[in-house]
Amino acid sequence: MNTVTLLIASVALVLAAVAYWRSGGQHDMALFRQEFRGDLEHMRTIQKQLTENASRSISEAYRRSLARLTRIAERLEHLKDEAGEGLEARLQAAGRRLQALRQRASQSAKAAKESTFSAAHNAQQALARSIGRLEARTSLLSAKSKIQRAVRQAEHEEFDLAERRLGEAAELVRAARETLGDDRAYDHELERVRNAVRGATSAIRAKAEDSRRRIEHVLREADSLVARFESDQRDEGDGKASRSDGERETTSV
């Protein structure tokens, strides 16, 4: 009995479908296909727009990186005019790093056009981090120049001038920390430099006998941090794992 009922229901369903098709079902299906093709074309248009926007975003990021490198180059050039003893070699090393990053930015920008958005974005982010480290390094070189002047001024008991130079150095150290942003690899060393500056400033204000020794301590701390930047960035340039985060930095898209 159930089998007969099922058979009758199936036949009725087939007849109903045939009746629907004859009474306008073909037209409804044609409309459906047309609407589907329209939705598909709309989705393709959106996908194309998103791809173009992503490409423009990456290209603009590389343009900003190159402009940032130009500003760093200007700062390094300015520092050469006031470089004290021991800064020349540091400045030359920073200049070489600058040229390497310029080349890398140019090559990565070209490769990004043929890469996936994810790959291009990751490469651009890695480049931005490297540029940030070079910019922070440049600020520290400028701070070191100020500290060198403070040492000489303290030696001649020009304490007011020495204190002013240390204040300028402290601002440059703060700027270096801000430049690094979420890159926390150098926080410990930066804090040591800040503490050394505070100690030296207090000694100068008190006209303490060990003022010069305190300032020279600041100089050593700053130079040690710059040396670490140099070492880490040489490792990046050689494709080795950076000691600062233990990660391999992508150098191409």
C-alpha positions in Angstrom: 0.0 0.0 0.0 2.8 2.4 0.9 4.6 1.6 -2.4 1.5 2.4 -4.5 1.0 5.7 -2.6 4.7 6.6 -3.2 4.4 5.8 -6.9 1.2 7.9 -7.3 2.9 10.8 -5.4 6.0 10.6 -7.6 3.9 10.6 -10.8 1.9 13.6 -9.5 5.2 15.5 -8.8 6.4 14.8 -12.3 3.2 15.9 -13.9 3.2 19.1 -11.8 6.8 19.9 -12.8 5.8 19.4 -16.5 2.8 21.7 -16.0 5.0 24.3 -14.4 7.5 24.2 -17.2 4.8 24.6 -19.8 3.1 27.4 -18.0 6.2 29.6 -17.7 8.9 27.7 -15.9 11.3 28.1 -18.9 10.9 31.9 -18.6 11.6 31.8 -14.8 14.8 29.7 -15.3 16.0 32.1 -18.0 15.5 35.0 -15.5 17.4 33.0 -12.9 20.3 32.4 -15.2 20.4 36.0 -16.2 20.4 37.2 -12.5 23.1 34.6 -11.7 25.3 35.9 -14.5 24.7 39.5 -13.3 25.7 38.6 -9.7 28.8 36.7 -10.9 29.9 39.7 -13.0 29.3 42.0 -10.0 31.4 39.8 -7.8 34.2 39.8 -10.4 34.1 43.6 -10.6 34.4 43.8 -6.8 37.3 41.4 -6.8 39.0 43.4 -9.5 38.5 46.6 -7.5 39.9 45.0 -4.3 42.9 43.7 -6.1 43.6 47.2 -7.6 43.2 48.8 -4.2 45.5 46.4 -2.6 48.1 46.9 -5.3 47.9 50.7 -4.9 48.2 50.3 -1.1 51.4 48.3 -1.4 52.8 50.7 -4.0 52.1 53.7 -1.8 53.7 51.9 1.2 56.9 51.4 -0.9 56.8 55.1 -1.9 56.6 56.1 1.7 59.5 53.8 2.6 61.7 55.3 -0.1 60.8 58.8 1.1 61.7 57.8 4.6 65.1 56.5 3.5 65.7 59.9 1.7 65.0 61.7 5.0 67.4 59.3 6.9 70.1 60.0 4.2 69.7 63.8 4.8 70.1 63.3 8.6 73.2 61.1 8.1 74.7 63.7 5.8 74.1 66.4 8.3 75.7 64.3 11.0 78.9 64.1 9.0 79.4 67.8 9.4 79.4 67.6 13.2 80.8 64.1 13.7 83.1 63.7 16.6 85.9 61.2 17.2 84.7 57.6 16.6 81.5 58.6 14.7 82.9 58.4 11.2 83.0 54.6 11.0 79.5 54.4 12.5 78.2 56.8 10.0 79.8 55.0 7.1 78.3 51.7 8.3 74.8 53.4 8.5 75.3 54.8 5.0 76.0 51.3 3.6 72.9 50.0 5.3 70.9 52.8 3.8 72.0 51.9 0.3 71.2 48.3 0.9 67.7 49.1 2.0 67.2 51.4 -1.0 68.1 48.6 -3.3 65.9 46.2 -1.4 62.9 48.6 -1.5 63.3 49.1 -5.2 63.5 45.3 -6.0 60.7 44.4 -3.6 58.4 47.1 -5.1 58.9 45.6 -8.6 58.4 42.0 -7.4 55.2 43.0 -5.6 53.4 43.4 -8.9 53.7 39.7 -9.6 53.2 38.4 -6.0 50.2 37.7 -4.0 48.9 40.4 -1.7 49.9 38.5 1.4 53.5 37.9 0.2 53.9 41.5 -0.9 52.4 42.8 2.3 54.7 40.7 4.5 57.8 41.8 2.5 56.8 45.5 2.8 56.2 45.1 6.6 59.7 43.5 7.0 61.2 46.4 5.0 59.4 49.0 7.1 60.8 47.3 10.3 64.3 47.4 8.9 63.9 51.1 8.0 62.6 51.8 11.4 65.7 50.3 13.0 68.0 52.3 10.8 66.1 55.5 11.6 66.4 54.7 15.3 70.0 54.0 14.9 70.5 57.4 13.2 68.8 59.1 16.2 71.2 57.3 18.5 74.2 58.4 16.4 72.9 62.0 16.7 72.5 61.4 20.5 76.1 60.1 20.7 77.3 63.3 19.0 75.5 65.4 21.6 77.0 63.3 24.4 80.5 63.7 23.0 80.1 67.5 23.1 78.7 67.2 26.7 81.9 65.3 27.7 84.1 68.2 26.4 81.9 70.8 28.0 82.0 69.1 31.4 85.8 68.9 31.1 85.9 72.7 30.8 83.3 73.0 33.6 80.7 74.4 31.2 78.0 72.5 33.1 75.0 74.4 31.8 76.0 73.6 28.2 76.7 70.0 29.1 73.3 69.7 30.7 71.7 71.1 27.6 73.5 68.6 25.4 72.4 65.7 27.6 68.8 67.0 27.4 69.0 67.0 23.6 70.5 63.5 23.7 67.7 62.3 26.0 65.1 63.6 23.4 66.9 61.7 20.6 66.8 58.5 22.6 63.1 59.0 23.3 62.6 59.6 19.5 64.5 56.3 18.8 62.1 54.4 21.0 59.0 56.0 19.3 60.4 55.2 15.9 60.7 51.5 16.7 57.0 51.4 17.6 56.0 47.8 18.2 59.5 46.6 17.7 60.5 45.9 21.3 63.8 44.2 20.7 65.9 47.1 22.0 63.9 48.2 25.0 66.4 46.9 27.6 69.4 48.7 26.1 67.4 51.9 25.5 66.3 52.0 29.1 70.0 51.6 30.1 70.9 54.6 28.0 68.0 56.6 29.5 69.1 55.7 33.0 72.7 56.7 32.3 71.5 60.1 30.9 69.5 60.7 34.0 72.4 59.9 36.3 74.8 62.1 34.3 72.3 65.0 34.3 71.9 64.8 38.1 75.7 64.7 38.5 76.1 67.8 36.3 73.4 69.7 38.2 75.1 68.9 41.4 78.5 69.9 39.8 79.7 66.6 41.1 83.4 65.6 40.7 82.4 62.5 38.8 80.3 64.4 36.2 82.6 63.6 33.3 82.8 60.0 34.3 79.0 59.8 34.3 78.8 61.3 30.9 81.4 59.0 29.5 79.3 56.1 30.9 76.4 57.4 28.8 78.6 57.5 25.8 79.7 53.9 26.3 76.1 52.8 26.7 74.9 54.6 23.6 77.8 53.3 21.5 77.1 49.7 22.7 73.5 50.0 21.6 74.5 51.4 18.2 77.0 48.5 17.8 74.1 46.1 18.4 72.0 47.7 15.8 74.9 47.4 13.4 75.4 43.7 14.2 71.8 42.9 13.9 71.4 44.7 10.6 74.5 43.0 9.1 72.8 39.7 10.0 69.7 40.9 8.2 71.7 41.9 5.2 73.4 38.5 5.1 70.1 36.7 5.4 71.0 35.3 8.8 68.7 35.2 11.8 68.7 38.5 13.6 69.9 38.2 17.2 67.2 40.7 18.2 64.3 38.5 17.5 65.6 35.2 16.3 63.5 35.3 13.1 64.6 35.2 9.5 63.6 38.5 7.8 62.2 38.2 4.4 64.3 40.2 2.0 62.2 39.7 -1.2 58.6 39.3 -2.2 
